[in-house]
Amino acid sequence: WNLVFMQFYHHLDGSRTNLPAPSVDTGMGFERLVRILQDVDTGYETDLFTPIISKVEEISGHRYGDDTESTYAIRVVAEHGRSVSFLVADGVVPGNEGRGYVLRRVIRRAIRYARRLGIEGNFLGEIADATIEKMGDLYPELVNNREFIHTVLGLEEDRFQQAFQNGYSLLTQELEGATTLPGEVVFRLWDTHGFPVEMTSEIASEQGVEVDMEGFERAMAAQREQSRAGAQFGDDRAKIRVYESLGVGGTAFLGYETLNASSVVVGLIADDEVVTSVSEGQDVEVVMVTTPFYSEGGGQIGDAGEIAGAEGSIRVHDTQEVMPGLTVHFGKVAQGSVGIGETVDAYVDPIRREDTARNHTATHLLHAALRQVLGPHVRQAGSLVSPDRLRFDFTHVQQVTDDEMWQVQLLVNEKIRQNARVLNDEDTYQEAIRRGALAFFGDRYDERVRLVEIANGETFSFEVCGGTHVGQTGEVGAVYVLGESSIGAGMRRIEAVSGRAAERMVWERFHREERVARTLQTSTQEVEARVRALMEENDSLQREREAMERRLSLQSAEALLESVQEVAGVKVLSVRATAANADSLREMGDYLRDKMRSGVVVLGSVINDRPMLVSMVTSDLVSDKGLNAADIARTAARAIG
């Protein structure tokens, strides 16, 4: 046992209050329990790990338990291989920040320890297979995402191999002529390129170069400190203390049922200080007992609107949940004054809310359609839901083709035309997941969660979601995808519009096409053909122009032959020439060299405000006199500065 007695809540000001329900954490996790029941020394000897360890033994040729170093490496490879399989199955893909960066670091650590075992090629797919065979019955997401797991891990292993080679090249450059390898370089090799520190030390030692390990440790410590600082809630403890000082337990949300509600002001903050009243022109943060305003969350932006009292009103431009359960309305006093304890009427901007709800339901439709068209490995990796557009980030390792994107858009709009019902429900988080609801990996959920299901006879979309939605998909109107792009390894982004914004976009594009057609003096149906014809005509004219420039250059080159001089028995032509571009200058040089039959040609010109030199030597002078055009060009370049 590892007993931890939890009794108090520790506040930021150092004070403590009793927890509602004191508890004891026994530390008796599942793997520790299995270890005891199976009477083995560590969790690695339980049957949770032995099949995976056997696979590592098979790949590496090392035996678990033979020696301390290889046993430790086998444990790391097995445990990390299992971990990354689960992470990818949950929709995490390697990246340079957040959980994606954690996954990348775990993968690269597994590869580094695999190298210690003599494993050089890709191997994580085999470890993933062993994990799936052992745990797939209890965790079906592993089985369902087997192909995706293989693809993501394989791509990351390939990326590591390339980074490793780049790191080796960088190390070789840094060691050249050095007596000490700076710690910052060692850290960069390890952090950016995954180059093992011990390998850096070994290679440096072979070349008689010392390694600044103290500098490396300082760089490591700086990164750890930065990570800790970034993990602090909001990085603004002083502001949190201001919110805590309000003494408000929380704000009840009424916005699912109504957009207007009466409430009482229980907190006012101006200039980061708690105040009792605010007056016209002041920026203010307002806390009420209840609110119809939705606070930003789940990718959906916060509501805007108005808070009106007997003596004044506040225009709300944003709503945020600044602490668990505490909703703050950010705004500006439009007229009069508003004070603590005052009864007010809260009005959510209905058009903004309705447009946002359309985009949020559209996001769920888009997510479900992507999973149908691309595969079940597609998982939400982030989103932005605003009144005028939506942005949806998802896991997928390849570019979405035009045909796939068209299928997705067709499917989404078909579900809109079906006018499917959008159902809301509540359940425990565990039961929701058991029922098949999708949850956004990385979000924190309460014990009870809100569920949004889109169904028309059969379920099309089923997600854990606290956002606001339309009642039926027909209210979305239509969805048009504006673009799809990569935002990182294995991460794609779609931007789209729905409802009013979609209608506006279609109108604008239609009229833009009409304006272009009028400019081209053709019909909208013939615009594409007309543009293609103009481009072909332009290309033809460009080719004619270039041919004419070449003819003119060669004609002017004839006159340059009169400037040939003889130097030490070698004919030399060194002149300034006029040329339209670098290709024309080279063609002129070729022409003059061939005309001279034996000699040296050096042409200078100014092209696009930049000096340019061309140096050429006939083959007889290269073989007989050892003349080199590159050496001549360098000498000429130094002469002209």
N, C-alpha and C positions, 0 to 999 in steps of 0.2 A: 504493500500500500504506500501511497504518497498523498497523505491527507492535507487538504488545504481548507481552512475554516473561513468562510466568507460571511462577514457580518455587517460591514460598513460601506457606505458610498463616500468616496474621498472627493471633496469639492476642490475646485481650482484655487480657492483662497486658503486651502489647508485644513478646513474644518471637515468633520465627518458626521454623517447621519446614519441611523440604523436602516438597513435594507428592509423592505416590506416582508421578505421571507428569507431569513438566514439559511445557509446551506453548507454542505460539506462536499468538496470535490475529492473523490476517493483516489483518482488517478488510475483506476482499474479500467484502462482502455481495452478494446477488443483484442489487439495483438498481445498485450500483456496477459490477458486472460487465457488466450490460446496457448501461449508459451507455458503457462503453469499446467494447464490440462494435458499438454503433450509432453511435459517433463523434459524440456530442452533448455539450453543455456540462454539463448537469445531468440528474438523474433525471427531472425534469418533462418533458423533451423526448423521453424514451423512449416506446416504444409501450405501456408499462404505464400511462402517464398521459395521453397525447394524446387518446384518446377521451373521457376524463372532462373534460379541460380544454376540449375542443371543446363539450361540453354546457354548461359554465359560460359560455363565450363566447356560445353561442346564447341562453341565458337572460338574460344581462346586457347584451348588445349591445357589450361591450368586447372588444378583440382582445388576445390574449396577446402581449407584447413591445412594445406601443405605447408604454407609459411604465412607469417603475419602480413607481409606487404601485399601478396597476391590475394589473400583472403579479403583484406580491406577493399582492394580495388574491385573484386567480384561483387562485394556487398553494394558498393557505390553504383556500379553499372546496373545491377539488378533492381535496386530501389529506385534509382533515377529513371530507369527504363519504364518501370511500372508507373511512376508518378506522371511522366510526360504523356504516357498513353491515356491516362485518365484526363489530364488537362486538355489535350487535343480533342478528346471525345466530348468534353464539356464546351467546346467551341473556342478555346484559347489557341491563338496562333503566335509564333515567334514574332517579336517586334523589338523596338528600341525604348519602350517606356511601359510602365505599369506591369500588369500581369504577363503581357507578351514578352517583356524583358526578363522577367523571372523565369519564364519557360525557356527562353533562349539560353540563359545562364545555366539552368539545370541540364539542358541538352549538351551544352559545351563541356560542362564538368564531366558528364557521363562519357563523352568522347575522349577527354583527356585521360581519364582513368582506364578506358578501354585501350588506349595506346600503350599504357604501362603493361597491359596484358598481351601486347603484341597484335591487337586487333587494328588493322589499318583501314579497311574499307567500310562501307555502310553496314550497320548491324542492328540499329534500333528497331527496324521493322520486324526482325526475328524476335527481339525481346517483347515487342508489342504483341506478336502472335502468341507467345507463351503466356503473357498476361491475359489476353482475351480467352485463351483456352481454359485458364484456371478460374477466371472471375466473370466471364461473359454471361453465365447463367443468372447470376445475381445482378449484374450490371449490363443490361441489354444494350445500352448506348455504346458500349465497347464493340459489340458485334455489328450493330447498325452502321457504325462509323469506321469499320476496319479499313476500307479503301482510303478514306480521308486521312486517317491516322498515318497510314503508310506513306501517302503522298506528302503530307506536311513534314514528317520526320525525315524522309528521304531528301526533300529539298533543303531542309536546314542542315543536314549532314553535308550535302554538296556545297552549301554556302560556307560551312565551317572549313571544309578542305581548301576552298579558294582563299578564305581569310587567313588560314594557316600559312599558305604559300606566300601570300602578301606579307604576313608577319615575318616570315623567314627572310624575305628579300629586304624588308626594312631593317631587321636586325643586322644583316650582313653589311648594309650601308652604314649603320651606326657604329659598328665595330671597326670599320676601316680607319686606321690611323689613331684610334682612341686608346687611352690608357685606363679610363674608368667609364663604365656604362651608367649614365644617370638613372636614378630611381624612377623618375617620371617616364623615361623611355620603357623601362621594364614594365611599369604599370600599364602604359598604353598598349604595349604588345599583348599583355595578359587580358586587359579589359576589352579592347577593341577587336583584336585579332584572335583571341583565345589561345595565345601562345604560352605554354606552360612556363612558369617562373623557373622551375628546376632545369628545363631544357635551355632557357636563356642563359642561366648560370653555367651550365655544362659547356655550351658552345663558346661563351665568353672566356671561360677558363682555358679551353683548348687553344685560344688565340692570345692567351696571356693578358686578358683584360679583366680588371676587377669590376665587380657589380656593386652599385650603391644600394644595398638592401635597406639601409635606414631611410633613404629617400623613397623607396618603394613602399615601405610601411607607412610613411607619412602620407603618401598619396592614397593608400588604402584607407587610412584613418579619416582623411578628408572626405572620401566618398561615403563612408559609413555615417559620418556626421551630417552630410548633405541629405542622405536618405532619411535619417531620423528627423531632421528639420522639416523635410517635405511631408513626413507622415503626421505631423501635428495637425490637429483639427483646425482647418482654416488658416493656420499660421497667424492667428490673431487672437491670442489669449485675452488681451485687454478688452476686446470687443465682446468676447464671450462673457466676461465678468459683468459687462454692462447689461447684457441680456439676462444673466442670472439674477442681477440686482433688482430686476422688475418684480421678482417674486411671483410670477405668473406660471401656473402649472402647465398650461397648454391651451390650444385653441381647437374648438370643435368645428369640423368642416361640414358645411351644409350644402356645398356646391353641386353634389350629385342630384339633389332634389330641386334646387331653386337657384336663381341668379340674383335675387334680391332678398335681403333679410335685415331685420332690426338687430342691433347688438349694443354692447357697452364698451367704451374705450377703457382699457385697463393699463395701457402703457404707451408712453410717448417718448421718443428719443430724437433729439436735435443736436447736431454737432457732436455726436458720440457721447452725449450726456442725457441722463434721464431728466425730463422736465414735466411740469404739471399742465402746461398749455402751450399751444403754438399759434402763431398769427400769420396773416397773409404774407406770402412770399417766401416763407421758411420751408426748407427741405426737411422732411420728417419721416420717421419710421413709426408706424402705428400697430399696436397690438390690441385685438378685441377678444372678447370671451368666445364668440362664435363668428364664423365668416363664411360667405358663399364664394370667396376668392380662392381659386386653386393655386397652391404654391408650387413653384417649379420642381419637377421630379419626373423620373422615368423618361427623360428627354423632352417632355412637354414644358414649354415656357410658362411662367406665372401669369395669372390674370391681371388685367388692368381695369380701371373703372373709376368710381367715385364713392367717397364716404361723406355723407351729408349730415350735419348736426343742426341744432336750432340756431346757432350763431355763426356758422361758417361751414366750408366744405373743403375737402382734400381730393386732388386729382391723383389717383393711384396709377403708377406706371409699371410697377412690378410687384410680385408677391413671392416671398421665399420662406422656406422652413429653415430658420437659422440654427435651431437646435431641435433635437427630437421632440416633436409635438408642438413646437412653438412657431406660429406663423406670424411673419412680419410683413406689413404692407408698406412699400416704399413710395413716397409721393411728395407733393408740394401743396401747401395751403393755397387754394385758389382764391378764397375770399373769407373775410371775418376771422374767427378764431375757433379752435376746438380744444377741449380740456379733458383731463382725466375724470372718469366717472360719468361722462356724458353719454346719453343714449343717442345713437346715430343710426342712419339707414345706409346700408352698404349695397351698391349697385355695380354688378359686373357688366363690363361692356359686352352686350349680347352678340354683336357681329364678330368681334374678335374671338370670343369663346366658341361660337358656332364654326367659324372657319378653322380654328385650331382643332376642334373635335373632328371635323371632316378629315383633316390631315392625319390625326391620330388613328382613326379607323382605317384610313388608307394605308398607313404604315403597317398595321396588322395584316391587311389584305396582301400587301407587297411581300411581307415576310413569309406568309403561307404559300404564296405563288412561287417565290424563289425556291422554297423547299421542294415543291412539287416538280418544278422544271429542272433545277440543278442537282437536287438530292438532299437527303435528311441531314447531311453534315452542315448545311447552312444554318448559322446561328447569329442572332443579333449581337453586334459588338459595339453598339453605340447608336444614338439617334438624336435628331433635333426635330421637334414638332412645334411649328410656329403657325400663325394665321396665314401667311402667304406662301409657305413652302414646307417641304419635309426633306430630311436627309436621313438616310439609313445606311449604317455600316454593318457589314456582315462578313462571315468567314467563308472564303472560297479561294482556292490557290491559283485559279486560272482566270484570264480575262473572260468576261461574259460576252458571248458572240452576239452579233446583231439579231440573228434568228432567235436565240434564247431570250434576249431582252424583249423582242416582239411577242414571244409566247407568254412571257411574264405579264406584260401590259395587257394582252388580250384576256388572259385569265382573270386579272384583277377587275377589268371593266365588265367582264361577263358576270362576275359575282355582284358587281354594283347593279347591273341591269336586272339580276334576279331579285333584288330588293330583299336580301336575306336579313333576318333579325340579328340584332346585336344585343346579346343577353349579358346581364351582370349578375354576379353571384359572389358569395363569400364562403371560404372554407379555411381549414388549417393549411399551412404551407405544405406539410408532409402529405396530406390527403390530396391537395391540388396536384402535386407532382405525381402521385400515384395514379391519379385520374388522367394523366397525360398532358397537363398544362405545361407550356414552355415558360421558363423563367430566365431572365437576363442574368447570365453568369457575372458575378461581381457585385450585384446589388444586394443590399441587406433588406430582408423582409421581416415583418412582424410575425407573431405566431399565427394570426389570422390574416389572410390576404384576400384581395378583391380579384375576381376572375372575369375576364371578358371573352365571350364565345361568339363566334360568327357562324350561324348555322341556317341552312335552308333544307330541312329534311335530314341532312347529315352535316356533321361538323366540318367546317373548312379551316377555321382558326380557333385556337384555344390557348390563351396566355394569362399569366399572372400580370396584372396591370392595374395601377391605381389612377390612371389618367381618365380624362373625360372623352366620351364617344357619342356618335349619333345613335339614334334608336334603330335605324334600318340602313342597310348599305346604300340604298337608292339616294339617300340624302347626301352622299359624297359627291354625286354628280358624275364625275369622270376623273381618271388619273392619267397623267401624261408624264413619262420619264424624260427628264431634261438631259441627263447624262449619267454615265457609269465610268468609274476610274479606280485605279489602285491607290491605296493610301499606306501601303506597307506590305511586307511579305505575308501572303495568305489573307490579306484584308482588302475588301472592295467597298466602294461607296456609290450609292445611288442617290441622285437628287431628283425630286419630282414635285409636281403641283397637283392640286385637286380643287374641285368646287369652283368658287368664284375666280381664283387665280388661274385655274386651267382654262376657264372660259376666256379670261383676258388674254392669256398666252396664245390661244388659237386665233382670236380676233387680231392680235398684233401681228402674228406671223402671216395670216391671210392678207392683211393690208400691206405688209412689207413686200410680200410676193407680188401684189398688184402694182406697187410703186416700182419695183424692179422691172416688171414686165413693161410698164409704160416707158421707163428709161431706155429699155432695149428695143422699144417699138415692136413688141410682139405680144402674144396672149400668155396668160398664166400657164396654160398647158404646154406651151412651147419654150418656156423660160430655160429649162435645163438644156434642151437641144441648141438654143440660141447661144447660151454661155459657152457650151462645148465648141460650137463653131467659131466663136470669137477667140477662144483660147487657142484653137488650132491655127487660126489666121495669125494670131499674135506670134505663135511659135515659128510659123513660116517666115514672117517678117523679120523676126529676131535672127533666124538662120541666114536670111539674105543679108541682113545688116552686118553680121559677123563675117560672112564671106567677102563682102565689099571691103570691110576694114582690113581683112587679111591681104586682099589684092592691093589696096592702097599702101599697106605697110611694105609689101614686097617691092612695089614700084619705087617707094622712097628708099628702100634698101640699096637699089642699084646705084644711086648717087653716092651712098656711103663708101662704096668700094674705092672711090677716088682718094679716100683718106688713109688707105693702107700704107704703112711705113715698114721699113725693114730694120730689125733690131738684132744684132749679132747673128745675122744670116737667117733670121726667122721673120716671115711676114706677119705683122701685127696690125689689127684694126681695133682701135680703142676710141669709141665715140659715144656721144649722147644721142639717143634715138627717141623718136616719138612713137608710142604704141598705146592702143586702147586698153590693153590688159596684159597680164603676165603671159598668157598663152601666145598672144600676138608677138610679144617681145622674144619668146623662145623660138617661135617659128621664123622670125626675122634672123635670129642667130644661126639657126639650122641652115637657112638659105644662104647666108653670107659665108659660112664655113664651107658649104659644098661648092660655092662659086670660087673660093680661094684655093680649094684643093689641098693646100698645105699652109697652115698658119694658125694664129691665135686670134679669137674674136672676144672682145669684152665690150658689152653694150650696157649703158646706163640709162635709166629713165625714171620719171616720177609718175607713179600710177596711184590714183586715189590719195594724193598728198603724201605718199610714202615712197622713199627712194628704193629702186630695185636694180639689181645687177644680174647680168647673164654672162657667164664665162664658158667658152668652148675651145677645145683644142683638137686639131685633126689627129687621126690615129697614128700617122707616121711620126709625129712629134712626141706622142706619148711613148712609143716604143724606142725611137732613136735617141731622143734627148731627155726623156723622163719628165716631160712637162705634165703638170697636174692642174686641171681646170679648177678644182676646189681650192687649191693653194693660191692660185692667181686671184680667185674671187675674194678670198679672205684678205689678201694683201690690198686689193682695190678697195674693199670695204673699210679697212683701217685708214686708207688715204683720204676717203671722202668723209670720214667721221661717222 
